[in-house]
Amino acid sequence: MLTDRETYVLDAIIRDYITEAAPVSSYRVLEIRDLDLSSASIRSSMVSLEDAGYIYQPHTSAGRVPTQKGYRYFVDHLMEEETLPMHIRHKLDAVESLQDVVKMVAKEAHVFAMAALQEKDLFFNFGMQELLGEPEFQDPELVRKFSGLIDALMEHHFPYREAIQEQGFGVFIENENPLPEARCASIMVSGLQDGMGMLLTIGPTRMNYERASRILKSSAYKLNDAYYA
């Protein structure tokens, strides 16, 4: 169980890393959060978080970055369920086709987005350009893995449909993914009404989970209301 201070420090590290894509130091935590704590106190919490497996230190930096366990804690305990920003809501209200919904999700969440419809075995996807703009994709090997992941999802998306049957929504981070090819990524899935299909977002583990979650859930609701009501 994390202490309040450890939770606060972990939240600061993850949010800043998602935004800046750079390892986070104790001085950076103090810079972005109004804490009545010393840098030494922050470093102590970071050591505890590292020992517990929530963050780690890349050998090229004194800062820390989140692990799969850290992101999972963030998704389960720290994500804020806010309403969709008004400008995105207006865009969603204006779209008229499934293809346009998928495109809007990709552009606004900065991810690769896909819709899979069970009844017609139809797929719509968009967002490779959004993915390739992220810093992680300067690595050609990761680009190759993601290309293979997209191909694998087109053929074997059913494990995700089964995984969200009870809740209707799921977040799969790296090794949590039921599809082996997806274990280099984070995938968020929202089911459509009556098992008619699902919407997915695919991105690096540094995905903005809060933003993607709000957009994906709202988009699934829009599709349910427009097509399956």
C-alpha positions in Angstrom: 0.0 0.0 0.0 1.4 3.4 -1.0 1.6 6.3 1.4 -0.2 9.5 0.6 3.2 11.1 -0.2 4.2 8.2 -2.4 0.9 8.3 -4.3 1.2 12.1 -4.8 4.8 11.7 -6.1 3.9 8.8 -8.4 0.9 10.8 -9.8 3.3 13.8 -10.5 5.9 11.6 -12.2 3.4 9.8 -14.5 1.5 12.9 -15.5 4.7 14.8 -16.3 6.2 11.8 -18.2 3.0 11.4 -20.3 3.2 15.1 -21.2 6.9 15.7 -21.6 8.3 12.2 -22.5 11.4 12.9 -20.4 12.5 11.1 -17.1 11.3 13.0 -14.1 13.7 14.1 -11.3 12.9 15.1 -7.7 13.6 18.7 -8.6 11.1 18.4 -11.5 8.4 17.1 -9.1 9.0 20.1 -6.8 8.8 22.4 -9.8 5.4 21.1 -11.1 3.8 20.5 -7.7 3.3 22.9 -4.8 4.7 20.6 -2.1 5.9 21.6 1.4 8.6 19.0 1.1 12.4 19.0 0.4 14.0 17.5 -2.6 15.5 14.9 -0.2 12.0 13.9 0.9 10.8 13.5 -2.7 13.9 11.4 -3.5 13.1 9.2 -0.5 9.6 8.6 -1.9 11.0 7.9 -5.3 13.4 5.3 -3.9 10.5 3.6 -2.2 8.5 3.7 -5.4 11.4 2.3 -7.4 11.9 -0.5 -4.8 8.2 -1.4 -5.1 8.4 -1.5 -8.9 6.3 1.5 -9.8 9.1 3.5 -11.5 12.6 2.8 -12.7 15.7 4.8 -13.6 17.0 4.6 -17.2 20.7 4.4 -17.2 21.0 7.6 -19.2 19.2 9.8 -16.8 18.9 10.7 -13.1 15.2 11.0 -13.5 12.6 8.2 -13.2 9.9 6.9 -15.6 6.8 4.7 -14.9 6.8 1.0 -15.2 3.8 -1.2 -16.3 2.9 -1.5 -12.6 3.1 2.3 -12.2 0.7 2.9 -15.1 -1.6 0.2 -13.8 -1.8 1.9 -10.4 -2.5 5.2 -12.2 -5.3 3.8 -14.3 -6.9 2.0 -11.4 -6.6 4.6 -8.7 -5.5 8.0 -10.0 -7.3 8.7 -13.3 -9.9 11.5 -13.0 -13.2 10.9 -14.7 -13.8 14.3 -16.1 -16.3 15.4 -18.7 -15.3 15.6 -22.4 -13.9 19.0 -23.3 -16.5 21.1 -25.1 -14.6 21.5 -28.4 -14.2 17.7 -28.6 -17.9 17.2 -27.8 -18.8 19.5 -30.6 -16.6 17.6 -33.0 -18.2 14.3 -31.9 -21.7 15.7 -32.3 -20.8 16.7 -35.9 -19.5 13.4 -37.2 -21.9 11.4 -39.3 -20.2 8.1 -40.0 -18.3 5.4 -38.2 -15.2 6.2 -40.2 -15.3 9.8 -39.1 -15.7 8.7 -35.4 -12.6 6.6 -35.7 -10.7 9.4 -37.3 -11.8 11.9 -34.6 -10.7 9.5 -31.8 -7.2 9.1 -33.4 -6.7 12.8 -33.9 -8.0 14.0 -30.6 -6.4 11.2 -28.4 -3.1 11.1 -30.4 -3.4 7.4 -30.9 -4.1 4.7 -33.5 -7.9 4.0 -33.4 -9.8 1.1 -34.7 -13.4 0.0 -34.9 -14.3 -3.7 -35.4 -17.9 -4.6 -36.2 -18.8 -8.2 -35.5 -22.0 -8.3 -37.7 -20.2 -7.5 -40.9 -16.6 -8.3 -39.9 -15.8 -4.7 -40.8 -12.8 -2.7 -39.7 -12.1 1.0 -39.8 -8.8 2.3 -38.6 -6.9 5.6 -38.6 -4.0 7.3 -36.8 -0.7 5.9 -37.9 0.5 9.4 -38.6 -0.5 10.4 -35.0 1.5 7.5 -33.6 4.6 8.2 -35.7 4.7 11.7 -34.3 5.3 10.5 -30.8 9.0 10.4 -29.5 9.0 6.7 -29.0 8.6 6.1 -32.7 12.0 7.4 -33.5 13.0 3.8 -32.8 12.6 1.8 -36.1 12.2 -1.4 -34.1 9.2 -0.1 -32.3 7.7 1.1 -35.6 8.2 -2.4 -36.9 6.5 -4.0 -33.8 3.5 -1.6 -34.0 3.0 -2.4 -37.7 2.9 -6.1 -36.8 0.6 -5.4 -33.9 -2.0 -3.6 -36.2 -1.9 -6.6 -38.6 -2.4 -9.0 -35.7 -5.3 -7.1 -34.3 -7.1 -7.2 -37.7 -6.9 -10.9 -37.6 -7.2 -11.7 -33.9 -9.2 -9.1 -32.1 -11.6 -11.6 -30.4 -9.5 -11.9 -27.2 -10.2 -8.3 -26.4 -14.0 -8.7 -27.1 -14.0 -11.6 -24.6 -11.9 -9.7 -22.0 -14.3 -6.8 -21.8 -17.6 -8.8 -21.8 -18.4 -8.1 -18.1 -17.3 -4.5 -17.8 -17.7 -3.3 -21.4 -14.4 -1.4 -21.1 -10.8 -2.4 -20.5 -7.2 -1.0 -20.4 -4.4 -3.4 -21.3 -0.9 -2.3 -20.6 2.1 -4.1 -22.1 2.2 -7.7 -20.8 -1.5 -7.5 -19.8 -2.5 -7.7 -23.4 -4.0 -11.1 -24.4 -2.4 -10.7 -27.8 1.4 -11.4 -27.7 2.1 -8.9 -30.5 0.5 -6.1 -28.4 2.8 -6.4 -25.5 4.9 -3.4 -26.7 1.8 -1.2 -26.4 -1.2 0.0 -24.4 -4.6 -0.8 -25.8 -7.9 0.6 -24.5 -11.2 -1.1 -25.6 -14.8 0.0 -25.3 -17.5 -2.4 -26.3 -20.5 -1.4 -28.4 -24.1 -2.2 -27.5 -25.2 -5.9 -27.5 -21.8 -7.2 -28.5 -22.1 -5.6 -32.0 -18.4 -4.6 -32.0 -15.8 -2.5 -30.2 -13.7 0.6 -30.4 -10.0 0.4 -29.6 -7.2 2.9 -29.1 -3.6 1.7 -29.5 -0.6 3.7 -28.3 2.7 3.6 -26.5 2.6 2.9 -22.8 3.0 6.7 -22.3 -0.5 7.1 -23.7 -2.6 9.9 -22.1 -4.9 7.4 -20.5 -7.4 10.0 -19.1 -7.8 11.8 -22.4 -8.1 8.6 -24.4 -10.5 7.1 -21.9 -12.9 10.1 -22.0 -12.8 10.3 -25.8 -13.2 6.5 -26.3 -16.1 6.1 -23.9 -17.9 9.2 -25.3 -17.4 7.9 -28.9 -18.7 4.5 -28.1 -21.8 6.1 -26.5 -22.3 8.2 -29.7 -22.1 5.1 -31.9 -24.5 3.2 -29.6 -27.0 6.1 -29.7 -26.6 6.7 -33.5 -26.5 3.1 -34.8 -27.9 0.7 -32.2 -30.6 2.7 -30.4 
